[in-house]
Amino acid sequence: MPQASSVPPESWKEEIVSETRIELMEAPKVRTASDVIRFGVVGYGYWGPNVVRNLQSLDSCQVVSVCDKSPDAQRRVQKAYPGVRVTSECCDMLKSPDVDAVAVVTPVWTHFDLAKAALENGKHVFVEKPFTCNAQQAEILIELAERKNLKIMVDHTFLFTGAVRKIQQLVDDGTLGDLYYYDSTRVNLGLFQHDVNVVWDLAPHDLSVMDHLIKEEAEAVVATGEKHLNGHVDVAYLTVYYPRNVIAHINVNWLSPVKVRTTLIGGEKKMLVWNDLEADEKIKVYDKGIVKTSHEGMHDILVSYRTGDMWAPKVEQTEALKVELNYFADCILNDKAPFNDGRAGLRVVKMLEAAEESLQERGKLVRI
């Protein structure tokens, strides 16, 4: 479990540059007060301004209150959104009858208490990744939300990018065939966090994508890493084992001289490269693979290599966070369960916990 710090990080999330479009409900011709979801936002540091901006741009949402302890953050809210209430204490916001949903955009060690208080006061909850500090906290929030018939959405923004939506389509329609592996490199110089290590900071992006694409729960995790600067692991390597011989590997690093966001996904039929830093051709699909021509015995198997064309499918260009928040509003208004709900967040937290235990044991296999 990540350790708490009295100094929350100024930034909590890398900027999402990939974008997507998903199918949502048709907007009604005329909206009434009941069609508009009133949001309170807790946290206006790095990611909070993006959440507020996108909520304010949606016809179905209205930000009525923002809470942040920083006087500078409060001044920025007041300047950008004069009509929004600004406070340094969130208790009134969490209890207010004028707030329908709360966005928790704060460090992970604060998530449980804030989300629990919001749910207890009848608010739907949008929670920054990772969902909670441990699986027990996640389970409590899930049970509470279900008992009160409230929605939880965990901010796994990459699931709403054009790249991941296209990859999902290629997996679902059988273009790639049965998946063999997922191999990701997510490295850069900084940003160093004060309350979590590099695994809890960067790995949730890939773990949520893997959980979404592979559609089976991970069985075990092996993690190795080292601390060099601030007492937290800043370089780490994760191997995640799934059923049916699917394996995933993630390299996360705060000490890289260059920023790399590259993922390889290998399938039985085709393979792809996802480079999230590419402006245009983010995804390249390769018609390459291996063909076994005999199955009579181990010594009789003949292996040949297939090399075909490469193509770059079109990726939609719409801001992912806006699509995600619009989807959350749609789930609330139409009483639908979001696919990135509390249970999805719980699965990611379980993998993070297993990785943390494995790190402590210098690469021990930890079953989930």
Secondary structure, DSSP 8 states (H G I E B T S, - for coil): -----SS--S--S-----B---------SS--GGGSEEEEEE--SSSHHHHHHHHHT-TTEEEEEEE-S-HHHHHHHHHH-TTSEEES--HHHHH-TT-SEEEE-S-HHHHHHHHHHHHHTT-EEEEESS--SSHHHHHHHHHHHHHTT--EEEE-GGGGSHHHHHHHHHHHTTSS-SEEEEEEEEEEE----SSS-HHHHHHHHHHHHHHHHH-S---EEEEEEEE-SSSSEEEEEEEEE-STT-EEEEEEESEEEEEEEEEEEEESS-EEEEETT-SS--EEEEEEEEEE---S-GGG--EEEEEEEEE------SBHHHHHHHHHHHHHHTT---TTSHHHHHHHHHHHHHHHHHHHTTS--EE-
